[in-house]
């Protein structure tokens, strides 16, 4: 199996952590920007893209701060979305950690760029 590389992306979001947080962990809110659809049952999130189901478990949650989802079919990989607020400027950023196959790097970055663009339009940022 091809080894994946870790990537870190950061986006400035014109919003507050309190408003942003539901969008990174509630299934209905995630479905508005992250996946075509998101189902949640028995502790497992199902992220659906183009009729393909990817299952993940929410393994870490820090209120208004951070979530980490671990892929069930893609051990040991996960993705993490962290809300970072600058103490001086109060600017809010979304920091994303993801793992991708080296030959998919630019595609995945573009997907995240597009997804976060949708998120910004959904929350009016």
C-alpha positions, 0 to 999 in steps of 0.5 A, a space after each residue: 500500500 502506498 504511503 501517504 504524506 501529511 499535509 497542513 493547510 491554513 485558511 483565515 476565516 472571518 468568523 468566531 470559533 463558536 459559530 465555526 465549531 458546529 460546521 466541523 463536527 455536526 453531520 448536517 453542518 459538515 454536509 453543507 460544505 465538506 461532503 455531498 452528504 454526512 450520516 451519523 450512527 452509533 458513533 460513526 460518521 459516513 462521509 459521502 462523495 459521489 456515492 462513495 461512502 467513507 467511514 470515520 470515527 470522531 476520536 478527539 473533540 475540543 469544544 470550539 477548538 478542534 476535531 479529529 476523525 480517524 478513517 476506519 478503512 484507511 488505517 492509520 490515517 486521520 484528518 483534523 480540523 483545528 480552529 485557531 484564534 490569534 490572541 492579539 488580532 482575534 483573527 480566526 483560522 482553520 488549520 487542516 491536517 490531512 494525509 494524501 498519496 504523494 501523486 494526489 497532493 495538488 488535487 487534494 489541496 484544491 479540494 480543500 480550497 474549494 471545500 473551505 470556500 464553500 464553508 466561507 459562503 455558507 457562514 457568510 465569512 
